[in-house]
Amino acid sequence: MAAKAQVKIGFEVSFKEPQAHYAEVQMNISGLVKDYVDVKMPVWTPGSYLVREFEKSVEEFKATASGKAVKVEKVRKNTWRIFSAKSANIKINYRVYAFEISVRTPFIDESHAFLSPTGIFMHPDGMIKSPSTVKIIPFNTWSKVSTGLEPVAGQQFTYKATDFDILYDSPIEVGNQDVFEFMAAGVRHEVAMYGGGNYDQEKLKVDMAKIVEEPTKVYGENPNKHYVFIVHNFLRGGGGLEHLNSTTLGASRNAYNTEAGYKGFLALVAHEYHHLWNVKRLRPVALGPFDYDNENYTTNLWVAEGFTSYYENKYMQRAGFNDGAQFVNDLAGAVGTVVNTPGAKYQSAASSSYDAWIIGYRPNENSKNNSISYYSKGEVIGILMDLEIINATKGTKSLDDVMKAMYLQCKTLKRGYTDAEFKAMVEKIAGISFTNFWAKYVNGVDDVEYQKYFKMAGVDVTTENATPGKPVSGASGQLTNNGTLSVTSVTRNSAAWISGLNVNDEIVSLDGVSVNDALSNIKLRSPMISLETLPLVSKKNIGDVLKLKVMRDGLEKEIALTLKENPSVRLKATINEHATSEQKAVFAKWTGK
């Protein structure tokens, strides 16, 4: 322990060729006296549950010990061994290629560098809890660095992390980003905008502050002194990734002046900010301490992500950006997503969470038929659970109370929760058993009793066919350059499914009419279409037969589809003006009004 306490680890990151998408990384280790030292790069990044093999982007890995070049051997896919011969001073140099635009991967070009740290930095094996420093040397046309890491006093662009969990959880933006600040919930918030955009700084300061205040009210405290929003504005952007005192957001640079675009951005802010508590501190027991070499399995992502999707709606409503009618209809829409996804009848919320590593981030042409997102199903569970708690306690308690209690429990115990502990807290707050609820909605695939639950709050939910009277084939495809339609999706139990139409079949003609002729009188916004887009199909009746000529593996084949009624429904929520006093009390607690 004494020896480890004397070890110093420092990084320097520079950019000799940013236009070629490279970072130059130097890692200095002193005081670690061993025959050899193993350094490791994470294979995944927390918050994004897929092994991404970041080590694949490392090049020119070299090392010196006491100034002399030493042997380096790769001993595992993400582990390099430096034969340091008990030297107390080791210098490691390597390059990282970074050219994937996302909130979870490093990206570098001539305009900026986004350093997602699990794809940039390495740690000595067994020394995750060691402190380190990071010095950023911006490219000569860049002038700013934005990160949640704590700065080292008196050293420009130099930061420190108390351990590698902190370093790996602290993205770094380097460039000429537009930076502005606001105070909310007693915390200084920094916003670093890359990519330009038609946003209004002053308006964002006010509205983002409103969002920040809402979850702070729920949990009773804000765990940070300084928080950083790194926002990447692209022509078309989206997504976010949470961190301990920062987040990275993707946005569309020209959408801030539209109502949908602006609210969409604020909803993303609400979602990622709620993660400050839910998943970063109030977390499943499997998600920390992290194993950066392997998958970290949990059945509780439906809470971590699904509930956070639910709460973004709550915060948008409570902060005044949506009214009650919009709130209930947005939630009805969330329920509709699950109801209309065939895979919801085959995969539970717990299974969706556990299999995120092999299914959730690796969708294929059949995913909608055999799986459901833990975001979607978890959001619906959150809606139902909240209403059940409020109704059982006659409007005195809600899911807010569960989340706050679980946050404080994790804080006190200094560990994550188990599924059983979360269920026990729900039952303690609600005063009723949730065993059947868990069996139906968490571990089971029962149909969602949405009308029953919404009615508890005096909200009537009606359903109608998504395309009344119109037939559907259940097949979608992409137009090809040779005038055919390549099938990309077939929906379970649809006409296409039953008839044996396959993904990758190329549809040549429909009822003897070529695809080109069938498209001659319509304008398409995208080459991705469903068969119902074609007038020849949409004018048919339910029960009619559609004859297709397809090419499969170079062979011609004829397939007959008997068109069916659309199984998808549209949900509409209406607040009942004649609700009972009990229902009104539930609605008031539900909306926080």
N, C-alpha and C positions, 0 to 999 in steps of 0.2 A: 504493500500500500504506500509506503514511503517513497519507493522508487517511482510508482505511478504518479504520485503527487508532483514529482519534479519534471515530468514529461511535458514538453511544450509542443503544440501543434499549430502551425500557421499556414495559411494559403495566400497566394497572390494570383489574381486572375487578370489577364490582359488580352488584348485583341489585335494581333498582328495582321490578320486577314479577315476582318469581319464580313467583307463582301463575299468571301468564300464560305462563311458560316462556321468559323472556328473560334474557339476560346483556347487560350494558352493557360494551363494551370500548373502552378508550382506549389508543391506541398513540402513543408519543412518540418521534420520531426527531430527533436533534441531530447536527450536524457533517457531514451529507451535503449538500454544496452542488452542486446540479444544476438544470438548467432544469425538469426534471420527475422525479418519483420514482414507479416502479411498485411496488405491493405486491401480493403474491399469497397466496392461500389454497390449501393442498393439496386435491387432488380425491379422495384416497384416504388410508387410514391403514395403515402397515406392519403386517403380520400378518393383514390382512383384504383379500384380493386381489380387490377390486371397486372400480371408479370410482364413488364415492358422491356426487360433486358437492356437497361441503359448502358451497360458495359460494351454493347456492340458499337457504340459511337466513339470509343476511346482509341486513339492512335499514338504512335511514337512514345510509348511508355518507357522511360529511362530513369536510372537512379544513380546517385553518387553517395559514397559514405566517406566522411572526412575529406571531401574534395576529390575522391578517386572514383572512377566508374566501377560499378560492381555488377555482378550477375543478377539478372532478373528472370524469373520463371513464372509463367501463368499456371497456377495449380488448381484453379477452379474457374468456371465461366466468368465469375465476377471478382476473382481474387488473384492478386499479383504478389509474389514472394520476392523480397529484396534480401539478398545474402550480404548482410551488413557487417558480419564478423565482429560483433560487439562494439561497433562504432557508435559514439553517442550523438553523432550529427548525420542525419540522412536527408538528402534533397531528392525529391521525386518530380519529374517533369512529364507531362502528357498533354495531348491536345484532345478536345472534344468537338466533334462535328454536331452542329445543332441547326436543324432545318425542318422541324415539324411544328406547325402553328397549332398550339392548343394551350390550355391553362395548366397543363400538367407536364409539359415537356420543354426543354430549353429551345430557344430560337434566337439566332443571331443573323443580322444582315448589316449593311452599311448604315442603316438608320438607327438601330438600337440593338441591345442585347437583353434578352429575358433569361435569367438564370434560375431555372427550376432546380433547386439544389441537389435533389437525389440523382439528377442526371449530370451533375458537374463534380461534386465532391466525393472523396473517399475517406474511410476511417481505418485506423489500425485495428486489426482483429481483436475483439474482446475489450475495446476501449470506447464503447459508445458513450459512456458517461464522462469522458474527458472533455475539458474545455478546449476551445480553439479560437483563432482570430482569422479574419478574412480581409485582405486588402484588395480593393478593386482599382485597377489602373484603366480608366476609360480610354477608348480610342480617341485620337487627337481632335476629332470634331465633336466629341461628346462632352457634356459638362455636369451631368447630374446622376446621382444614385438614389434610388428609393427602395427602402427595405424596412421590415420590422425589427431587424437585428439592432442591438444596442451599440451605438458608436463608441469607439475608443477615443477618449479625450485627447485632443491635441494632434490627432493623426487623421488627415483628410481621407475620406472614403475607406476608412478602416473600421471594422466592426468585430464584436466578440459574441461568442455563444457559450453558454455554461456547459453544454454537452451537445452531442451530435443530433439528438432528437430535436433540439432547438434549431440547430443549423439546418437540418433537413426539412424543417417546417417553416423556413423563412425565405421566400422567393426574393430575388433581387432584380430590379429594373435599372438598366444603365442606358443613358442616352441624353436626349434633350426634351424629355417629357414635360408637359404642362402640369405644374404642381400647385395645388391650392389646399387650404386647410379650413376646418371648422371645428367648433367645440360642441360636444353633445354628451349627455350622461356623465359629465365631469371628465371626459376623455378627449385628448387632442387627436383629431382624425386628419390624416393626410391623404389626398387623392392625387394619384400620378396618372395623367392621361397621355397615352401614346396613340399616335395615328390621326390626331386632329378630330374634327367633328363639329356639328352644329349645336353643341351643348351650351347652356347658359350657366357659367360658374356660380353666380349668385343664387340662382334658382336651385341648383343642385345642393349648395351648402345648406339651404333652408330645408329642402325636402329630404335629403339624406339624413339630416339631423332628426327629423320627425320619425323616420324609420328606426334609427338607432335607439331612440328613447323607449320604443314599445317593448322589445324583448328585455331591456333593462328593468322595466316595471315588472315583468313577469317573474324574473329571477331575483329581483331585489338588490342586485349589485352588478357592476360591470367589472370584469376581471383585468382590464387593461388600463395603462396610463397613456399609451400611444398605440394607434391602430392605423394601418396603411391599406388603402384600396389601390391596387395596380389594375388599371383599366386599359385593355387593348382594343382600340377602335379600328375595325376593318370595314370593308364594303359590306360584307355580311358576317356578323360575328355573334357569338353566344357562348353560354356555359360559364361555369365558375368553379373554383376550387378553394376550399376553406383552409385556413392556417391558424396557428395559435393566437397571433395578434395582427393578422393581415389576410387578404384574400386577393386572388387574381380573377378578373372578370373579362369576359369577351362581350363586345357590343358592336352594334352597327353605327358607324360614324355619322350617318345622315338621317337617323331615325329619332333623334332626341326631340325634334319639333313636331312629331306626330303623337297623338294621344296614346295610341297602342304602343309605339316605340318607347315613349317616355315611361309609361306605366310598366312596360316590360322590363326596362332597366331597373326601376325602383323595386320591382318584385324580385329581381335577381339580387339586388343589394340586401333585401329583407331575408332572402333565403340564406345567402352566404353569411350574413351577420349573425343569424340565429345559430349557426354552427359554432360560434364562439362558446356557447354552452353545450348545445346538443351535438355530440360527437367529439369535440375537442376536450371537453371536461366532463360532461355527462355522457359517458361512453360505454359501449359494450366491453365486457372484461377482456375479450380477445384483442381489442384494438389498443394495445399499449400495456407494457412495453412492446415495441414492435420487433418482429423478426424481419429484417430487411432482405434476407436471403430467400425467403419462401412466402407462400400465401399465408394470410392470417384470417382464418375462417370464423365467421360469426353468423348466427341466425337472426340478428337484431338490426340489420340495416333498414328494415321497414320502420323502425323507430328513428334511427339516425338520419335517414334521408327522407323517408315517407312523411314522417311527422313534420320535418322541416319544410317540405312542400306545402303541407297543410298550414303551417304557421305563417308562411309568406302571405297567404291569403288573409289570415287573421290580422297581420300587421298592416297590410295595405288598407284594410277596412278600418282598423282602429286608428290609424294615422290620418284618416280622412280622404284617402285617394279613391276609395270605392264606397258606395252606399250599401245598405242592407240588401237591396234587391240584387245588386251586382255580386255581392258576397255569396248569397245562397245559390245564384245561378252558376257562378264559377265552380262552386263545390258540387253542384249537380252535374256539371260538365266533367269534373274529375271522376265522379261515380260512373258516368256514362263511358268514360275511357275504359274502365275495368269491365263493365257490363258487356261492352262491344269487342273485347279482346278474347278470342277463342281460348288462348292459352291460360286465361284466368281460371278456367275450369279444370286445369291440369297441373298447375303449379301453385303451391301455397306461398304466402308471404315469407315464411321462415325458410322455405326451400329456395325461393328466389334470392334471398340474402346469401345463403350458404353457397349457392352456385354462381354467385356474381363473377367469380374468378374464371369460370369455364363457360358461362352462358351470357351473363349480363353485358359484358364488354366485348363479346364475340358473337353478335347476332348473325344468323344466316337466313336463308329464304324461308325456313320453317319456324323461326323463332316466335312469331305472333301466334302460331298454332299450338305451341306446347309450353310457352313460358309467359310470364308477366313481370313487368318491372317492379322492383321493391319500392321505387318512388311512387308509382301509381297505386299499387295495392296498399302500401303503407299510408298514403294520404287518405285513402278511404277508411282504413282502420282508425286513423286519427279522428276523422269526422264522427264515425259511429261511437267510438269510445268516449269522446268528449260529450256527445249528447247523452249517452248512457249515464255518465257520471253526474252531469248537471241534473238530469231528470231524477236520478236516484236520490240526490241530496236536496231536491226541491230548490235548485238554483243557488245553493250556498257554496258548492265546490265545482271545479272543472278540471280539465286536463292540465291547465296551467298549474294547479296545485300539485299534481303528480310530477310534472317536469321540474318544478322548483324543489320539491322534496328529494327527488332522485339526484338532482344536481348537488344538493347539500350533502346527501349521503355519500356520493362519489368523492366529494371534497374532503369529508371527514375520514372516510376509510382509505383515501388515497389509492383507489383502484376503481376499475369499471364495474358495472352491474351484470348480473346474470339474468337470463330470461325469467327465471323463477322470482328473483328479487323485484324485477319490474312489475310482474303480475301481482305480487304481494302488495306492492305500494298502491297500485291501481285499486285493489280490493280494499285496502285500508282507507283510502281517501273516499271511495264511493260507498263503502259500507255494505257492499253486496258481492256475491261471488261472480267472477269472470271466467270460470272454468269452461262453461259452454261457449262463451264468446271466443276464447282462445282456440277451442276445438274447431269452431266454425270458420273464423276469419284469419287467425294467425297460422295455425297448423293445418287447417282444412281449406277446402275450395268451395264452400257453400255459396249459393247465390246471395248477393247483397240485399238485405231487407231495407233498402233505402227509404221507402215510403213510410215504414214504421218509425224509423229514427228521425227523419225530418219532421214528421208529424208531432214528435215530442216538443218541438220548438214552434209549432203552429205554422209549419211550412208544408204546403201541398206540392207534391211532385207528380207531374203527369208525364206519360210517355206516348210517343207516336213513332210510327215507322220512319226511318231516316229518309226513305224515298218511296212514299206511299204509292202503290199501284205500279211501280216501276220494277222491271226484272233486273236481276244482277247475275253476273257470271261467276264472280269470285276470283277473277284472274286480272292481273295487271302486268304491264310489260314496258319495254323500251323500244322506241323506233330505231331501226338499224339503217345503215347507209344503202343497203340493197333493197329497201322497200318492204321489209317484213317487220313483224312485231315480236321481239324476243321476250318470252314470258319470264318475269322476275319474281312473281308471287302468286301463290294459289292458296285461297282461304279454306280452312278445314270445313268439311261438310257442304261446301258450295257446289254449284253445278260443275265447275271446272275440276274440283277435287274428285267428285263422284265419277265423272267421265274419264278421268285418267290423264287430263292435260298436265304436262310436267313443266317445271321451271327449266329454262333453256330451250324449250320447244320454240321454233320460229314459225309464227303464224303467217302463212302466205296469203290466204284468202278466207273470207267469211261468206257463207251462202253463195259461193262462186264469184264474189266481188273481191278484187285485190285490195290489200291494205291501203295502197296509195289512192285508189279510187274511193274507198270508204272514207278517206280523210279529206277528199277534195273540197268539201264545202264548209270546213271548219278551220278555225285558227287555234293553234296550240300554243300554250305558254311554256310547255315543257315537253321533252320527248318521252317523259314517263307518263303513261296513261293507263286507265282501266278500260276494259272492252266496252263498258257502258258509255264511254266518251264518244264512241262512234254512233252516229244517228241510226245506222243500220241495225244496231243492237238496241239502242234506247227506245226505238219505236215498237219493238216487239212486246208481247204480253207475257205475263208470268205463265209458265207451262209450255211456251213455244220452244221449238228445237232450233238451235243454232249449229250449222254445220261448218266445221273448220277444216282447212287443209293445212297441215303443219309439216315442217321438216325436223326430224329428230335424228341427230348423228348422221346427217346426209341422206336419210331415207325419208320418203314421203309417207305421210300417215293421215288418215281422215278420222276426225273425232266429232261426235255429236253431243252437244250440251243441251240438256233440258233446263231452261232458265227458271230460276227460283225467286221467291220473294226475298227482299233484303232482310237478313236477320238483325241488322243493326237498328238501334232505337235512338231517338233524340229525347233527352230529359229536359223538362222545363219546371223550374221551381217558382212558386208564388206564395208570398207571405199572406196568410189568412187574416183578413181584417176582423174576423169574428172569433179569433183564437181565445181560448179560456185564459183566465188569469195565471194558471199554472204554466200553460204553454208560453205565455208572454214572459214569465219569469225565466224560463229556460232560454228563450230567444235573447233576452237582455244579457244574461250571463254569457251566452255563446258568443255574442258579438262584442261584449265588453262595453256596452253602452248603458 
